[in-house]
Amino acid sequence: MTIYPGSRSHPSDGGTRSGKSLDAVKYWMILVPLFAGALLAWRSHAILPRKLFLDEAIVLRFVSEELRVDGWSSYGTTGWLYRTTGLGSIPALFPVLAYFVFAATVLAAITWRGIPQLTFMTIGLAAGSLLVGAAYLSQYSKEFFVIPLAALLLLARRSVAIEVVWVTLALLYAGFVRPYWFLIVVIYLAFRILIPRMKSPWLLIPVIMIGFAIMIVVFELALGSPLTFFRTDINNALDFDRSTQIDDLISGGSFLAQWLNAGVTMLALAVPISLLTSGEPMQLLAGGFVAVCWFLVAVRVRRVTGTSGPGVLPLAFLLAFLMVQTAFEPDFGSYLRHITPQLPLFLALFVATNRPSEAPQ
């Protein structure tokens, strides 16, 4: 019997159709949250808790120049950027625009054509990232300008020249908006050099703790203050939900206390128990999502250390970011906002460390 292409008795028809069905499911798993996120961003001010927009209220006062300060101000710079780009004049459109900039970065991390090769777990994390981004980035904030930096770092995985541009722009962001990004860039470059040379992923633990020791010494010598001085200063100055405030577990300002607190705080940021027990559904879901992301980083880090593959850059940045946040992050609510623009880098790391055998054929 002759079998013609397209015949119902073709032996590969079942496998081909099954594969195409799975691919379609994966694409729909991205498309549904993509458009749900757009709807959430569009209606964010009516749906989401008002406390998410407290920072936006300050930013908009600087955009309109209702508020001005003499000299440097991170809010002043942010307001100037929104005025100069014209984004400050489209408040009704901006939430959706900001969301789609983030969504484009998420899609760049997983690549549209690469979706069929992704595991369902990675697809689920991409879908979750789209929804978290819709909630935490659909307002005027300093974090909007971090999204292009994340996108540029994705491109830098294939070009040293682009990485140099990223470092330059990250330093400009540090100089004009968030000074602690200077420290992020320095630690990123250190991890960028060390990770490919590590024989074991376990070496990251002493490297991180040595990094904290160096940070403590630098803060004491250069600034004359403990490592968590800025976090404490912010907590004393701002009015926010104290239930999610980040405090040192060990009292005292000795070197040992600061060093141990840094390690404990880093773990607390990776697994934000305060959010998981806050009783607020949005914080619980977002906190749980972030905890899953960091858990997978811990599981997959062994696939990155000792290599020069595409996972090195996102891992180096994410570790640098987390280390610095232990010193500067005032509360877990702010932490969610600050880490959301970095979610595409988590996805890039997961895609880079995905094994072919893990993806259904």
TORKOL-4160 file (C-alpha; in steps of 0.2 Angstrom, whole numbers, padded with zeros to 4 digits, m for minus):
361
<pt num="1" X="0000" Y="0000" Z="0000"/>
<pt num="2" X="0007" Y="0017" Z="m0005"/>
<pt num="3" X="0006" Y="0030" Z="0009"/>
<pt num="4" X="0004" Y="0048" Z="0002"/>
<pt num="5" X="0009" Y="0064" Z="0012"/>
<pt num="6" X="m0007" Y="0070" Z="0021"/>
<pt num="7" X="m0015" Y="0053" Z="0021"/>
<pt num="8" X="m0024" Y="0049" Z="0038"/>
<pt num="9" X="m0014" Y="0033" Z="0039"/>
<pt num="10" X="0003" Y="0042" Z="0039"/>
<pt num="11" X="0013" Y="0035" Z="0054"/>
<pt num="12" X="0019" Y="0052" Z="0059"/>
<pt num="13" X="0002" Y="0061" Z="0059"/>
<pt num="14" X="m0002" Y="0057" Z="0077"/>
<pt num="15" X="0015" Y="0064" Z="0083"/>
<pt num="16" X="0015" Y="0079" Z="0072"/>
<pt num="17" X="m0003" Y="0084" Z="0077"/>
<pt num="18" X="0001" Y="0081" Z="0095"/>
<pt num="19" X="0016" Y="0092" Z="0094"/>
<pt num="20" X="0007" Y="0106" Z="0086"/>
<pt num="21" X="m0007" Y="0105" Z="0099"/>
<pt num="22" X="0006" Y="0107" Z="0113"/>
<pt num="23" X="0014" Y="0121" Z="0104"/>
<pt num="24" X="m0003" Y="0130" Z="0102"/>
<pt num="25" X="m0006" Y="0127" Z="0121"/>
<pt num="26" X="0010" Y="0136" Z="0125"/>
<pt num="27" X="0007" Y="0151" Z="0114"/>
<pt num="28" X="m0010" Y="0153" Z="0121"/>
<pt num="29" X="m0002" Y="0152" Z="0139"/>
<pt num="30" X="0008" Y="0167" Z="0134"/>
<pt num="31" X="m0006" Y="0176" Z="0124"/>
<pt num="32" X="m0019" Y="0175" Z="0137"/>
<pt num="33" X="m0009" Y="0183" Z="0151"/>
<pt num="34" X="m0002" Y="0195" Z="0139"/>
<pt num="35" X="m0019" Y="0203" Z="0135"/>
<pt num="36" X="m0025" Y="0200" Z="0153"/>
<pt num="37" X="m0010" Y="0210" Z="0159"/>
<pt num="38" X="m0014" Y="0224" Z="0146"/>
<pt num="39" X="m0032" Y="0225" Z="0153"/>
<pt num="40" X="m0025" Y="0225" Z="0171"/>
<pt num="41" X="m0013" Y="0239" Z="0167"/>
<pt num="42" X="m0027" Y="0249" Z="0158"/>
<pt num="43" X="m0038" Y="0248" Z="0173"/>
<pt num="44" X="m0024" Y="0247" Z="0186"/>
<pt num="45" X="m0029" Y="0264" Z="0195"/>
<pt num="46" X="m0047" Y="0257" Z="0197"/>
<pt num="47" X="m0042" Y="0239" Z="0202"/>
<pt num="48" X="m0026" Y="0239" Z="0212"/>
<pt num="49" X="m0023" Y="0245" Z="0230"/>
<pt num="50" X="m0020" Y="0264" Z="0231"/>
<pt num="51" X="m0004" Y="0261" Z="0241"/>
<pt num="52" X="0004" Y="0255" Z="0224"/>
<pt num="53" X="0002" Y="0273" Z="0217"/>
<pt num="54" X="0010" Y="0283" Z="0232"/>
<pt num="55" X="0026" Y="0284" Z="0223"/>
<pt num="56" X="0018" Y="0289" Z="0207"/>
<pt num="57" X="0009" Y="0304" Z="0215"/>
<pt num="58" X="0026" Y="0311" Z="0220"/>
<pt num="59" X="0034" Y="0308" Z="0203"/>
<pt num="60" X="0019" Y="0317" Z="0194"/>
<pt num="61" X="0022" Y="0332" Z="0206"/>
<pt num="62" X="0039" Y="0333" Z="0199"/>
<pt num="63" X="0034" Y="0330" Z="0181"/>
<pt num="64" X="0022" Y="0345" Z="0183"/>
<pt num="65" X="0036" Y="0355" Z="0192"/>
<pt num="66" X="0024" Y="0357" Z="0206"/>
<pt num="67" X="0038" Y="0351" Z="0217"/>
<pt num="68" X="0056" Y="0357" Z="0214"/>
<pt num="69" X="0072" Y="0355" Z="0224"/>
<pt num="70" X="0089" Y="0364" Z="0223"/>
<pt num="71" X="0103" Y="0352" Z="0217"/>
<pt num="72" X="0102" Y="0334" Z="0213"/>
<pt num="73" X="0086" Y="0324" Z="0216"/>
<pt num="74" X="0082" Y="0307" Z="0210"/>
<pt num="75" X="0064" Y="0312" Z="0209"/>
<pt num="76" X="0069" Y="0328" Z="0200"/>
<pt num="77" X="0079" Y="0318" Z="0187"/>
<pt num="78" X="0064" Y="0306" Z="0185"/>
<pt num="79" X="0052" Y="0320" Z="0182"/>
<pt num="80" X="0064" Y="0328" Z="0170"/>
<pt num="81" X="0065" Y="0312" Z="0160"/>
<pt num="82" X="0046" Y="0310" Z="0159"/>
<pt num="83" X="0044" Y="0328" Z="0153"/>
<pt num="84" X="0058" Y="0327" Z="0141"/>
<pt num="85" X="0052" Y="0311" Z="0133"/>
<pt num="86" X="0034" Y="0317" Z="0133"/>
<pt num="87" X="0029" Y="0302" Z="0143"/>
<pt num="88" X="0023" Y="0314" Z="0157"/>
<pt num="89" X="0010" Y="0321" Z="0146"/>
<pt num="90" X="0000" Y="0305" Z="0142"/>
<pt num="91" X="m0006" Y="0299" Z="0159"/>
<pt num="92" X="m0021" Y="0290" Z="0152"/>
<pt num="93" X="m0010" Y="0280" Z="0140"/>
<pt num="94" X="0006" Y="0278" Z="0150"/>
<pt num="95" X="0001" Y="0263" Z="0161"/>
<pt num="96" X="m0003" Y="0252" Z="0145"/>
<pt num="97" X="0013" Y="0259" Z="0136"/>
<pt num="98" X="0024" Y="0255" Z="0151"/>
<pt num="99" X="0016" Y="0237" Z="0152"/>
<pt num="100" X="0020" Y="0234" Z="0134"/>
<pt num="101" X="0038" Y="0239" Z="0135"/>
<pt num="102" X="0040" Y="0227" Z="0149"/>
<pt num="103" X="0030" Y="0213" Z="0140"/>
<pt num="104" X="0041" Y="0216" Z="0125"/>
<pt num="105" X="0056" Y="0213" Z="0136"/>
<pt num="106" X="0048" Y="0197" Z="0143"/>
<pt num="107" X="0046" Y="0191" Z="0125"/>
<pt num="108" X="0063" Y="0195" Z="0120"/>
<pt num="109" X="0069" Y="0185" Z="0135"/>
<pt num="110" X="0060" Y="0169" Z="0129"/>
<pt num="111" X="0059" Y="0173" Z="0111"/>
<pt num="112" X="0043" Y="0171" Z="0101"/>
<pt num="113" X="0050" Y="0157" Z="0090"/>
<pt num="114" X="0057" Y="0148" Z="0105"/>
<pt num="115" X="0041" Y="0146" Z="0114"/>
<pt num="116" X="0038" Y="0128" Z="0108"/>
<pt num="117" X="0055" Y="0123" Z="0115"/>
<pt num="118" X="0051" Y="0129" Z="0132"/>
<pt num="119" X="0045" Y="0119" Z="0146"/>
<pt num="120" X="0028" Y="0122" Z="0153"/>
<pt num="121" X="0036" Y="0128" Z="0169"/>
<pt num="122" X="0046" Y="0141" Z="0160"/>
<pt num="123" X="0030" Y="0146" Z="0150"/>
<pt num="124" X="0021" Y="0148" Z="0167"/>
<pt num="125" X="0034" Y="0159" Z="0174"/>
<pt num="126" X="0034" Y="0170" Z="0159"/>
<pt num="127" X="0015" Y="0171" Z="0161"/>
<pt num="128" X="0017" Y="0175" Z="0179"/>
<pt num="129" X="0030" Y="0189" Z="0175"/>
<pt num="130" X="0017" Y="0197" Z="0163"/>
<pt num="131" X="0004" Y="0198" Z="0176"/>
<pt num="132" X="0016" Y="0204" Z="0190"/>
<pt num="133" X="0023" Y="0217" Z="0178"/>
<pt num="134" X="0005" Y="0223" Z="0174"/>
<pt num="135" X="0003" Y="0226" Z="0193"/>
<pt num="136" X="0019" Y="0234" Z="0198"/>
<pt num="137" X="0025" Y="0244" Z="0183"/>
<pt num="138" X="0008" Y="0251" Z="0177"/>
<pt num="139" X="0011" Y="0268" Z="0184"/>
<pt num="140" X="0024" Y="0282" Z="0184"/>
<pt num="141" X="0040" Y="0277" Z="0193"/>
<pt num="142" X="0058" Y="0276" Z="0193"/>
<pt num="143" X="0058" Y="0258" Z="0188"/>
<pt num="144" X="0051" Y="0261" Z="0171"/>
<pt num="145" X="0068" Y="0267" Z="0166"/>
<pt num="146" X="0076" Y="0251" Z="0172"/>
<pt num="147" X="0066" Y="0240" Z="0159"/>
<pt num="148" X="0077" Y="0246" Z="0145"/>
<pt num="149" X="0092" Y="0242" Z="0155"/>
<pt num="150" X="0086" Y="0224" Z="0157"/>
<pt num="151" X="0082" Y="0223" Z="0139"/>
<pt num="152" X="0099" Y="0229" Z="0134"/>
<pt num="153" X="0107" Y="0216" Z="0146"/>
<pt num="154" X="0098" Y="0203" Z="0136"/>
<pt num="155" X="0106" Y="0209" Z="0120"/>
<pt num="156" X="0123" Y="0210" Z="0129"/>
<pt num="157" X="0124" Y="0191" Z="0131"/>
<pt num="158" X="0130" Y="0191" Z="0113"/>
<pt num="159" X="0140" Y="0206" Z="0112"/>
<pt num="160" X="0154" Y="0214" Z="0123"/>
<pt num="161" X="0151" Y="0231" Z="0114"/>
<pt num="162" X="0133" Y="0231" Z="0120"/>
<pt num="163" X="0138" Y="0226" Z="0137"/>
<pt num="164" X="0150" Y="0241" Z="0138"/>
<pt num="165" X="0135" Y="0252" Z="0133"/>
<pt num="166" X="0124" Y="0243" Z="0146"/>
<pt num="167" X="0138" Y="0247" Z="0160"/>
<pt num="168" X="0138" Y="0265" Z="0154"/>
<pt num="169" X="0120" Y="0268" Z="0154"/>
<pt num="170" X="0118" Y="0259" Z="0171"/>
<pt num="171" X="0132" Y="0271" Z="0178"/>
<pt num="172" X="0122" Y="0285" Z="0171"/>
<pt num="173" X="0106" Y="0279" Z="0180"/>
<pt num="174" X="0116" Y="0277" Z="0196"/>
<pt num="175" X="0123" Y="0295" Z="0194"/>
<pt num="176" X="0106" Y="0303" Z="0191"/>
<pt num="177" X="0093" Y="0292" Z="0198"/>
<pt num="178" X="0098" Y="0278" Z="0210"/>
<pt num="179" X="0116" Y="0280" Z="0217"/>
<pt num="180" X="0116" Y="0262" Z="0224"/>
<pt num="181" X="0117" Y="0256" Z="0206"/>
<pt num="182" X="0136" Y="0260" Z="0206"/>
<pt num="183" X="0137" Y="0246" Z="0219"/>
<pt num="184" X="0127" Y="0235" Z="0208"/>
<pt num="185" X="0138" Y="0238" Z="0193"/>
<pt num="186" X="0154" Y="0234" Z="0203"/>
<pt num="187" X="0147" Y="0218" Z="0210"/>
<pt num="188" X="0140" Y="0213" Z="0193"/>
<pt num="189" X="0157" Y="0215" Z="0185"/>
<pt num="190" X="0165" Y="0205" Z="0199"/>
<pt num="191" X="0152" Y="0191" Z="0197"/>
<pt num="192" X="0154" Y="0192" Z="0178"/>
<pt num="193" X="0173" Y="0188" Z="0180"/>
<pt num="194" X="0171" Y="0175" Z="0194"/>
<pt num="195" X="0156" Y="0164" Z="0188"/>
<pt num="196" X="0164" Y="0157" Z="0173"/>
<pt num="197" X="0179" Y="0152" Z="0183"/>
<pt num="198" X="0171" Y="0144" Z="0197"/>
<pt num="199" X="0173" Y="0125" Z="0198"/>
<pt num="200" X="0158" Y="0122" Z="0210"/>
<pt num="201" X="0142" Y="0132" Z="0212"/>
<pt num="202" X="0145" Y="0131" Z="0231"/>
<pt num="203" X="0159" Y="0143" Z="0229"/>
<pt num="204" X="0146" Y="0157" Z="0227"/>
<pt num="205" X="0142" Y="0156" Z="0245"/>
<pt num="206" X="0159" Y="0161" Z="0252"/>
<pt num="207" X="0161" Y="0173" Z="0237"/>
<pt num="208" X="0144" Y="0182" Z="0242"/>
<pt num="209" X="0149" Y="0182" Z="0261"/>
<pt num="210" X="0166" Y="0189" Z="0257"/>
<pt num="211" X="0157" Y="0202" Z="0246"/>
<pt num="212" X="0147" Y="0207" Z="0261"/>
<pt num="213" X="0162" Y="0209" Z="0272"/>
<pt num="214" X="0170" Y="0221" Z="0259"/>
<pt num="215" X="0154" Y="0231" Z="0258"/>
<pt num="216" X="0154" Y="0233" Z="0277"/>
<pt num="217" X="0172" Y="0239" Z="0277"/>
<pt num="218" X="0169" Y="0251" Z="0262"/>
<pt num="219" X="0154" Y="0258" Z="0270"/>
<pt num="220" X="0163" Y="0261" Z="0287"/>
<pt num="221" X="0179" Y="0268" Z="0279"/>
<pt num="222" X="0171" Y="0279" Z="0265"/>
<pt num="223" X="0154" Y="0284" Z="0273"/>
<pt num="224" X="0157" Y="0281" Z="0291"/>
<pt num="225" X="0141" Y="0272" Z="0293"/>
<pt num="226" X="0135" Y="0254" Z="0295"/>
<pt num="227" X="0130" Y="0244" Z="0280"/>
<pt num="228" X="0111" Y="0246" Z="0283"/>
<pt num="229" X="0112" Y="0265" Z="0287"/>
<pt num="230" X="0103" Y="0270" Z="0271"/>
<pt num="231" X="0089" Y="0257" Z="0274"/>
<pt num="232" X="0087" Y="0263" Z="0292"/>
<pt num="233" X="0087" Y="0281" Z="0287"/>
<pt num="234" X="0073" Y="0278" Z="0274"/>
<pt num="235" X="0063" Y="0268" Z="0286"/>
<pt num="236" X="0064" Y="0282" Z="0299"/>
<pt num="237" X="0059" Y="0296" Z="0286"/>
<pt num="238" X="0045" Y="0288" Z="0276"/>
<pt num="239" X="0027" Y="0283" Z="0280"/>
<pt num="240" X="0022" Y="0266" Z="0274"/>
<pt num="241" X="0015" Y="0249" Z="0279"/>
<pt num="242" X="0026" Y="0244" Z="0293"/>
<pt num="243" X="0021" Y="0226" Z="0292"/>
<pt num="244" X="0032" Y="0223" Z="0278"/>
<pt num="245" X="0047" Y="0233" Z="0284"/>
<pt num="246" X="0064" Y="0225" Z="0283"/>
<pt num="247" X="0073" Y="0225" Z="0299"/>
<pt num="248" X="0090" Y="0218" Z="0305"/>
<pt num="249" X="0087" Y="0201" Z="0314"/>
<pt num="250" X="0103" Y="0203" Z="0325"/>
<pt num="251" X="0104" Y="0219" Z="0335"/>
<pt num="252" X="0121" Y="0229" Z="0336"/>
<pt num="253" X="0132" Y="0237" Z="0324"/>
<pt num="254" X="0148" Y="0226" Z="0326"/>
<pt num="255" X="0156" Y="0219" Z="0310"/>
<pt num="256" X="0150" Y="0202" Z="0314"/>
<pt num="257" X="0132" Y="0208" Z="0317"/>
<pt num="258" X="0131" Y="0217" Z="0301"/>
<pt num="259" X="0139" Y="0203" Z="0291"/>
<pt num="260" X="0127" Y="0190" Z="0298"/>
<pt num="261" X="0112" Y="0202" Z="0295"/>
<pt num="262" X="0117" Y="0204" Z="0277"/>
<pt num="263" X="0117" Y="0185" Z="0274"/>
<pt num="264" X="0100" Y="0183" Z="0283"/>
<pt num="265" X="0092" Y="0198" Z="0274"/>
<pt num="266" X="0098" Y="0191" Z="0257"/>
<pt num="267" X="0089" Y="0175" Z="0261"/>
<pt num="268" X="0074" Y="0184" Z="0267"/>
<pt num="269" X="0073" Y="0194" Z="0251"/>
<pt num="270" X="0074" Y="0177" Z="0241"/>
<pt num="271" X="0060" Y="0170" Z="0251"/>
<pt num="272" X="0050" Y="0185" Z="0257"/>
<pt num="273" X="0040" Y="0176" Z="0271"/>
<pt num="274" X="0033" Y="0193" Z="0277"/>
<pt num="275" X="0024" Y="0194" Z="0260"/>
<pt num="276" X="0018" Y="0176" Z="0261"/>
<pt num="277" X="0010" Y="0179" Z="0278"/>
<pt num="278" X="0004" Y="0197" Z="0275"/>
<pt num="279" X="m0014" Y="0192" Z="0272"/>
<pt num="280" X="m0015" Y="0202" Z="0257"/>
<pt num="281" X="m0018" Y="0192" Z="0241"/>
<pt num="282" X="m0008" Y="0202" Z="0229"/>
<pt num="283" X="0007" Y="0202" Z="0240"/>
<pt num="284" X="0006" Y="0184" Z="0244"/>
<pt num="285" X="0005" Y="0179" Z="0225"/>
<pt num="286" X="0019" Y="0191" Z="0220"/>
<pt num="287" X="0030" Y="0186" Z="0235"/>
<pt num="288" X="0027" Y="0168" Z="0231"/>
<pt num="289" X="0031" Y="0170" Z="0213"/>
<pt num="290" X="0047" Y="0179" Z="0217"/>
<pt num="291" X="0052" Y="0165" Z="0229"/>
<pt num="292" X="0049" Y="0152" Z="0216"/>
<pt num="293" X="0060" Y="0162" Z="0204"/>
<pt num="294" X="0074" Y="0163" Z="0217"/>
<pt num="295" X="0072" Y="0144" Z="0221"/>
<pt num="296" X="0074" Y="0140" Z="0203"/>
<pt num="297" X="0090" Y="0151" Z="0202"/>
<pt num="298" X="0097" Y="0141" Z="0216"/>
<pt num="299" X="0093" Y="0125" Z="0208"/>
<pt num="300" X="0100" Y="0130" Z="0191"/>
<pt num="301" X="0115" Y="0139" Z="0196"/>
<pt num="302" X="0126" Y="0124" Z="0194"/>
<pt num="303" X="0122" Y="0124" Z="0175"/>
<pt num="304" X="0130" Y="0141" Z="0174"/>
<pt num="305" X="0145" Y="0141" Z="0185"/>
<pt num="306" X="0161" Y="0136" Z="0176"/>
<pt num="307" X="0154" Y="0140" Z="0159"/>
<pt num="308" X="0154" Y="0156" Z="0148"/>
<pt num="309" X="0136" Y="0153" Z="0141"/>
<pt num="310" X="0122" Y="0165" Z="0140"/>
<pt num="311" X="0117" Y="0162" Z="0158"/>
<pt num="312" X="0132" Y="0171" Z="0165"/>
<pt num="313" X="0126" Y="0189" Z="0163"/>
<pt num="314" X="0108" Y="0187" Z="0170"/>
<pt num="315" X="0115" Y="0177" Z="0185"/>
<pt num="316" X="0129" Y="0190" Z="0188"/>
<pt num="317" X="0116" Y="0204" Z="0188"/>
<pt num="318" X="0103" Y="0195" Z="0198"/>
<pt num="319" X="0115" Y="0191" Z="0212"/>
<pt num="320" X="0123" Y="0208" Z="0212"/>
<pt num="321" X="0105" Y="0216" Z="0213"/>
<pt num="322" X="0100" Y="0205" Z="0228"/>
<pt num="323" X="0116" Y="0208" Z="0237"/>
<pt num="324" X="0114" Y="0227" Z="0236"/>
<pt num="325" X="0096" Y="0227" Z="0240"/>
<pt num="326" X="0100" Y="0219" Z="0257"/>
<pt num="327" X="0108" Y="0236" Z="0262"/>
<pt num="328" X="0096" Y="0248" Z="0254"/>
<pt num="329" X="0078" Y="0240" Z="0253"/>
<pt num="330" X="0067" Y="0248" Z="0266"/>
<pt num="331" X="0052" Y="0236" Z="0265"/>
<pt num="332" X="0046" Y="0220" Z="0255"/>
<pt num="333" X="0033" Y="0230" Z="0246"/>
<pt num="334" X="0046" Y="0241" Z="0238"/>
<pt num="335" X="0057" Y="0226" Z="0235"/>
<pt num="336" X="0043" Y="0219" Z="0224"/>
<pt num="337" X="0042" Y="0235" Z="0213"/>
<pt num="338" X="0061" Y="0235" Z="0212"/>
<pt num="339" X="0063" Y="0217" Z="0206"/>
<pt num="340" X="0049" Y="0217" Z="0194"/>
<pt num="341" X="0059" Y="0225" Z="0180"/>
<pt num="342" X="0072" Y="0211" Z="0182"/>
<pt num="343" X="0060" Y="0197" Z="0179"/>
<pt num="344" X="0065" Y="0195" Z="0161"/>
<pt num="345" X="0083" Y="0192" Z="0167"/>
<pt num="346" X="0076" Y="0177" Z="0177"/>
<pt num="347" X="0067" Y="0171" Z="0162"/>
<pt num="348" X="0083" Y="0173" Z="0151"/>
<pt num="349" X="0093" Y="0163" Z="0165"/>
<pt num="350" X="0079" Y="0149" Z="0164"/>
<pt num="351" X="0079" Y="0148" Z="0145"/>
<pt num="352" X="0098" Y="0147" Z="0145"/>
<pt num="353" X="0099" Y="0133" Z="0158"/>
<pt num="354" X="0084" Y="0123" Z="0150"/>
<pt num="355" X="0090" Y="0106" Z="0145"/>
<pt num="356" X="0083" Y="0099" Z="0129"/>
<pt num="357" X="0077" Y="0083" Z="0138"/>
<pt num="358" X="0066" Y="0094" Z="0149"/>
<pt num="359" X="0056" Y="0100" Z="0134"/>
<pt num="360" X="0042" Y="0089" Z="0127"/>
<pt num="361" X="0046" Y="0084" Z="0109"/>
